[in-house]
Amino acid sequence: MKLYFKDQAFSFELLRAVSYAGYQGAEIGECLATAATIKEGDFNSWFEEWEKTAKRVEKIGENCLSRGHVVSGREALLRASNYYRTAEFFLKVADSRRDENYKKSVSTFQKSMSEMDYYCEIVKIPYEHSYMAGYFYRALDYDKNSKSRPTLIFIGGFDSTAEELYFCGAAAAIKRGYNCLIFDGPGQGETLRIQKIPTRVDYEVPVGAAIDYLKSRIDVDMDKISLMGMSMGGYYAPRAAAFEKRIKACIAYDVFYDLWNSTINQNPKLKKLEGRSPVMMEMMIKFAERRSSTLRWAIQNSLWVFGLEHRNKIPETLKKYTLKGIADKIHCPLLILVGEADHFVSPEQVDEFSNELKCPKTIRVFRREEGAEEHCQEGNHALFHQVMFDWLDDIFKI
């Protein structure tokens, strides 16, 4: 699915931003009007135009709140938060504008949450010698006299933030009677950007810390804990479910069975790196960066997220992030989501993953005619939510 731009990365990220309209994270007209001013393939143009939109919409939100128009104000601030996130997406890691816009995305989001008429708590989950920042939401129909509720833990992936997870999962969960915990794990959001903590292979450790936190709450039913991972979280979540037995249901949204193979699926030329010397590999990756702005972003982000100093370490690092030899340890029911036009995940990977599983499994392939064929079902989150939460309801007999 191409939306406005010919460039795949620009088209996909525009579609991603627009997809959050269902929960006040965007308006289609604002997004298309912004896209019309962006120079194709120009990262700086992308930043400048999205930031203009974000600032304008933030001003609307602030003005509405100052005049007592709470609903209008909080909804505008939600859109501004998503637009700030979108603006800084393609900037280099060292660019100070990236950090500034990330902080604006968080501050506008938190100000909007403070005006909501449902329960949202900013949390700091104890994690090793630090913490993981996030948000805990109670189910909309929860009251103090009711029983504890089933709770969805929702984690992001390679480039997401906890704030983004509200739009694509948390908001849908709470109106269906689920509590929801979203947070920035290692290699994500505040944990990466502020605390400088890169990602890790054994994601059952941060997920376990999140479950330990939930155990301290009286509003959580510990027998009905589910875990969903978005994008690269489609590796993190199944990996955690293989070792963390307190997880009673798991959703791979979308599945990332093998990160290196997924990278090759998107960039077939990178297969030429295999077997090369470190020096040659470094030179080849640098050359590839100059030829492709999209690849430059992916490589720079990889160095950041994985905590690497040299490009030649990327292939061997990505190869560690695989569910091969681990998938058969998953015990709980597993929902595997995939779009038929997903530019990361090939049908062969889904089949290989599925064949290794021994747990109860459901595979849902989203088709082009459904408008949900892209990675993470960008373009039709309503269908994604229907499929995923109906499955979860059935698992927990809700």
C-alpha positions in Angstrom: 0.0 0.0 0.0 1.5 3.3 -1.1 0.3 6.5 0.5 1.2 9.7 -1.2 5.0 9.1 -1.5 6.8 6.8 -3.9 9.6 6.3 -1.4 8.6 3.2 0.6 9.9 4.4 4.0 8.2 7.8 3.6 5.0 6.2 2.5 5.0 3.6 5.3 5.8 6.2 8.1 3.0 8.5 6.8 0.6 5.5 6.9 1.8 4.7 10.4 1.1 8.2 11.6 -2.3 8.3 9.9 -3.3 4.9 11.4 -3.5 6.4 14.9 -6.5 8.5 13.9 -8.8 5.9 15.5 -7.7 7.1 19.0 -7.2 10.8 18.3 -3.5 10.4 17.4 -3.9 11.9 14.0 -6.3 13.5 11.5 -6.1 12.3 7.9 -6.3 15.9 6.5 -3.6 17.2 8.7 -1.3 14.3 7.7 -1.9 14.6 4.0 -1.6 18.4 4.1 1.8 17.9 5.8 2.9 15.3 3.3 2.1 17.7 0.5 4.8 20.1 1.7 7.6 17.4 2.1 10.3 16.9 -0.5 10.4 13.3 -1.5 13.2 11.4 0.2 14.5 14.5 2.1 14.9 13.7 5.8 15.3 17.3 6.8 12.2 18.3 4.9 10.3 15.5 6.6 11.4 16.8 10.0 10.7 20.5 9.3 7.2 20.0 8.0 6.0 17.5 10.6 7.5 19.7 13.4 5.5 22.7 12.0 2.3 20.7 12.1 3.1 19.4 15.6 3.8 22.9 16.9 0.6 24.3 15.3 -1.6 21.5 16.7 0.1 21.8 20.2 -0.8 25.5 20.2 -4.4 24.6 19.4 -4.4 22.2 22.3 -2.9 24.6 24.8 -5.3 27.3 23.8 -8.3 25.0 24.2 -7.2 23.9 27.7 -6.6 27.5 28.7 -10.2 28.3 27.8 -11.6 25.3 29.6 -12.3 23.2 26.5 -10.8 20.0 28.0 -11.9 17.4 25.3 -10.7 19.6 22.4 -7.5 20.4 24.2 -6.5 16.8 25.1 -7.3 15.5 21.7 -5.2 18.1 20.0 -2.3 17.4 22.3 -2.6 13.7 21.5 -2.2 14.5 17.8 0.7 16.8 18.5 2.5 14.0 20.4 2.2 11.7 17.5 3.4 14.4 15.0 6.4 15.2 17.1 7.3 11.5 17.2 6.9 11.3 13.4 9.0 14.5 12.9 12.1 13.2 14.6 11.9 9.7 13.1 14.5 10.0 10.3 17.0 12.4 12.0 20.5 11.2 12.9 20.9 10.0 16.5 23.3 12.8 17.3 21.0 15.5 15.9 19.8 17.6 18.9 16.5 18.1 17.3 15.7 14.5 17.7 16.0 14.6 21.4 14.1 17.9 21.6 11.2 16.5 19.6 11.1 13.2 21.5 10.8 15.2 24.8 8.0 17.3 23.2 6.2 14.1 22.1 6.3 12.8 25.7 5.3 16.1 27.4 2.3 16.7 25.1 1.2 13.1 25.6 1.5 13.3 29.4 -0.4 16.6 29.5 -3.2 15.1 27.5 -3.3 12.0 29.8 -3.6 14.3 32.8 -6.9 15.6 31.4 -8.4 12.2 30.6 -11.5 11.0 32.4 -10.1 7.4 32.9 -7.3 6.0 35.1 -3.8 6.5 33.7 -0.8 6.3 36.0 2.8 7.2 35.0 5.0 4.4 36.4 8.6 3.6 36.9 9.2 -0.1 36.8 12.2 -1.2 38.8 14.7 -2.8 36.4 18.2 -3.9 37.5 20.0 -0.8 38.8 17.6 1.6 37.0 13.9 1.7 35.9 11.7 1.5 32.9 9.3 4.3 32.3 5.7 3.6 31.2 2.0 4.0 31.8 -0.6 1.8 33.6 -4.2 2.0 32.4 -7.2 0.5 34.2 -10.0 -1.0 32.2 -12.7 1.7 31.6 -15.4 -0.3 33.5 -13.1 -0.9 36.5 -14.3 0.2 39.9 -12.8 -0.3 43.4 -15.4 -2.8 44.4 -14.8 -5.0 41.3 -12.5 -7.9 41.0 -9.0 -7.7 39.6 -8.8 -7.5 35.8 -7.0 -9.3 33.0 -4.0 -7.2 32.0 -2.2 -6.8 28.7 1.5 -6.0 28.7 2.3 -4.2 25.4 5.9 -3.6 24.3 7.3 -1.9 21.3 10.1 -2.8 19.0 13.1 -1.3 17.1 11.9 2.3 16.8 8.7 2.7 18.9 8.0 4.6 22.1 5.7 3.9 25.1 3.6 6.9 24.1 3.0 5.4 20.6 1.8 2.2 22.1 -1.2 4.0 23.6 -2.6 4.6 20.1 -2.1 1.2 18.7 -3.0 -1.0 21.7 -3.6 0.5 25.1 -6.6 2.6 24.2 -8.3 -0.3 22.5 -7.5 -2.6 25.5 -9.1 -0.5 28.2 -12.4 -0.1 26.5 -12.6 -3.9 26.1 -12.2 -4.5 29.9 -8.5 -5.0 30.0 -5.9 -3.2 32.1 -2.9 -2.3 30.0 0.8 -1.7 30.9 3.0 0.0 28.3 6.6 0.8 28.9 10.0 1.6 27.3 12.2 -1.5 27.6 15.9 -1.6 26.9 16.6 -0.1 23.5 13.4 1.9 23.5 12.1 5.4 24.3 13.3 6.9 27.6 15.3 3.8 28.6 17.5 4.2 25.5 17.4 8.0 24.9 17.7 9.2 28.5 19.2 6.3 30.4 21.3 5.1 27.5 20.4 1.5 28.0 20.6 -0.5 24.7 18.5 -3.6 23.9 19.2 -7.1 24.9 18.6 -10.6 23.5 17.0 -12.1 26.7 13.9 -9.8 26.8 12.4 -12.1 29.4 14.4 -10.1 31.9 12.7 -6.7 31.4 9.3 -8.4 30.8 9.8 -10.3 34.1 10.5 -7.1 35.9 7.2 -5.7 34.4 5.3 -8.7 35.7 6.9 -8.3 39.1 5.6 -4.8 39.1 2.0 -6.0 38.2 2.1 -8.5 41.1 2.2 -5.5 43.5 -1.1 -4.2 42.3 -4.5 -5.3 43.6 -6.3 -4.4 40.3 -4.4 -7.1 38.3 -5.5 -10.7 37.8 -2.2 -12.5 37.8 -3.8 -15.6 36.2 -4.7 -13.6 33.1 -1.5 -11.8 32.1 -1.1 -11.5 28.3 1.9 -10.1 26.4 1.9 -8.4 23.0 5.0 -7.2 21.1 4.9 -4.8 18.2 7.2 -5.1 15.2 10.6 -6.2 16.6 8.5 -6.8 19.7 7.3 -9.8 17.7 10.7 -11.3 18.7 10.8 -9.8 22.2 7.3 -11.1 23.2 7.6 -14.8 22.0 11.2 -14.9 23.4 9.9 -13.7 26.8 6.9 -16.2 26.7 9.4 -19.0 26.2 11.0 -18.4 29.6 8.4 -16.4 31.6 5.7 -18.9 32.7 3.5 -16.2 34.2 2.5 -15.1 30.7 -0.8 -16.9 29.9 -1.2 -15.7 26.3 1.1 -14.1 23.8 0.6 -12.0 20.6 3.3 -11.5 18.0 2.3 -8.3 16.2 3.9 -8.9 13.7 6.1 -11.9 14.1 9.9 -11.5 13.9 11.2 -15.0 13.9 14.7 -14.2 12.8 16.0 -10.6 12.8 18.8 -11.1 10.4 16.6 -12.9 7.9 14.0 -10.2 8.2 16.7 -7.6 7.5 17.8 -9.5 4.4 14.2 -9.8 3.3 14.0 -6.0 3.2 17.6 -5.4 1.9 18.6 -8.5 -0.2 22.0 -6.9 -1.1 23.1 -7.1 2.5 23.4 -10.9 2.1 26.7 -10.1 0.4 28.2 -9.1 3.8 28.2 -12.7 5.0 31.7 -14.2 5.1 33.5 -10.8 4.6 36.3 -9.6 6.8 35.4 -7.0 9.4 37.3 -4.3 7.5 35.6 -5.1 4.2 32.2 -5.4 5.9 32.6 -1.9 7.4 33.5 -0.4 4.0 30.6 -2.2 2.3 28.1 -1.0 4.8 29.4 2.6 4.6 29.1 2.5 0.9 25.5 1.1 1.1 24.6 4.0 3.5 25.7 6.5 0.9 23.6 4.8 -1.8 20.4 4.6 0.3 19.1 7.2 2.7 16.6 4.6 4.1 19.4 2.1 4.8 21.5 4.9 6.3 18.7 5.4 8.8 18.4 1.7 9.6 22.1 1.3 10.1 22.5 4.4 12.3 19.5 3.3 14.4 20.9 -0.2 14.7 24.2 1.2 16.2 22.1 3.1 18.7 19.5 0.5 19.7 22.0 -2.3 20.0 24.8 -0.2 21.6 27.4 -0.9 18.9 30.4 1.2 18.0 31.2 -0.4 14.6 28.9 -1.2 11.6 30.6 -4.5 11.0 29.2 -5.8 14.3 25.6 -5.4 13.0 25.2 -8.7 11.2 26.6 -10.9 14.0 24.5 -9.0 16.5 21.2 -9.3 14.5 21.8 -13.0 14.1 21.5 -13.4 17.9 18.0 -12.2 17.8 16.3 -15.4 16.6 13.6 -17.7 17.9 15.3 -20.7 16.3 15.7 -23.3 19.0 13.6 -21.3 21.4 10.1 -21.3 19.8 9.4 -24.9 21.0 9.7 -23.7 24.7 6.7 -21.3 24.4 4.0 -22.9 26.6 1.0 -20.5 26.3 -1.4 -19.9 23.4 0.2 -17.8 20.7 -1.4 -15.5 18.1 0.8 -14.8 15.1 -0.1 -11.8 13.0 1.4 -11.0 9.6 0.5 -8.9 6.6 0.8 -10.5 3.2 2.8 -7.4 2.0 5.0 -7.1 5.1 8.3 -5.8 3.9 10.1 -7.4 6.8 8.6 -10.9 7.2 8.5 -13.5 4.5 6.0 -16.4 4.4 8.9 -18.8 4.8 9.8 -17.3 8.2 6.2 -17.6 9.4 6.1 -21.3 8.3 9.5 -22.0 9.9 8.4 -20.4 13.2 5.0 -22.2 13.1 6.6 -25.6 12.5 8.8 -25.2 15.5 6.0 -24.3 17.9 4.5 -26.9 20.2 2.1 -24.5 22.0 -1.5 -23.8 20.8 -1.2 -21.4 17.9 -3.3 -19.2 15.7 -2.0 -17.6 12.5 -3.8 -14.6 11.0 -2.6 -13.3 7.6 -4.0 -9.9 6.7 -4.8 -9.5 3.0 -4.6 -6.5 0.6 -8.4 -6.4 0.2 -8.6 -5.8 3.9 -6.3 -2.8 3.8 -4.2 -4.4 6.5 -1.5 -6.1 4.5 1.4 -3.8 5.7 3.7 -4.4 8.6 1.8 -4.2 11.9 -1.4 -3.7 9.9 -0.8 -0.1 9.4 -3.9 1.2 7.6 -6.5 -0.9 9.4 -5.9 -1.0 13.1 -9.7 -1.5 13.7 -9.4 -4.9 12.1 -6.2 -5.7 13.9 -7.9 -4.9 17.2 -10.9 -6.9 16.4 -8.9 -10.0 15.5 -6.5 -9.7 18.4 -8.9 -8.9 21.2 -11.5 -11.4 20.1 -8.8 -14.0 20.2 -7.7 -12.9 23.7 -11.3 -12.8 24.9 -11.7 -16.4 23.8 -8.5 -17.5 25.4 -9.5 -16.0 28.8 -13.2 -16.9 28.3 -14.3 -13.3 28.7 
